[in-house]
Amino acid sequence: MRILIAEDDQVLADALLRSLRAAGAVVDHVANGSEADAALMTNHEFDLLILDLGLPRMHGLEVLRRLRSRSSPLPVLILTAADSVEERVKGLDLGADDYMAKRFSLQEMEARVRALTRRSLGTTTNVLRHGPLTYDPVGRMASIGGEVVELSGRELGLLEVLLQRAGRLVSKDQLVEHLCEWGEEVSNNAIEVYVHRLRKKIERGRCASPPCAGWATACRRSIRRRPECPPLAAAR
């Protein structure tokens, strides 16, 4: 999951960054409304926007209005002052999906992020399933038929992205967008390596024919698959 935080209070922003990164999210941060608006107009594929309404250089409500005017379905969690009922109402009417009044619990914030993610995916549970393979993003645990598969943090992130998009084409560039924060240098070749390692670990997890159908990557030419394994779908 890739999240953009638009918050000018650096202390709060740092707390949000630490909390969400510890939960496995890829998180970017901007400190004013103009930067938030510019980031949202790029090709970066964010899964959620956490938006403080009291931003300098462009009010959070204007950032939200401009986002929705572009017909973006991006889930938005707005942060407001505890007594700003009017702003909360305006934010929800402009298309925000949820709000939290400062000061709030980071644990509750993480739960609301998970709830918004479930809603955007059209699911009712945090656990992602595809055949015998399951992934619990809360516990950061993958398993096959109930047997835990040991994966690195990057491999867990890759698995989450692919399971969320099972049956759809996902290019290497899209994987980079969802797995990497600004400033991280990850090549398409590195993505191929991550996919290859993930597949091998799934195969070792007693899934000789892993449920890869519909997992689309741009690695078709570089990954040599065993004959009994279903092919990875071709990328766009």
Order of alpha helices (4+ residues) and beta strands (2+ residues): beta-alpha-beta-alpha-beta-alpha-beta-alpha-beta-alpha-beta-beta-beta-beta-alpha-alpha-alpha-beta-beta
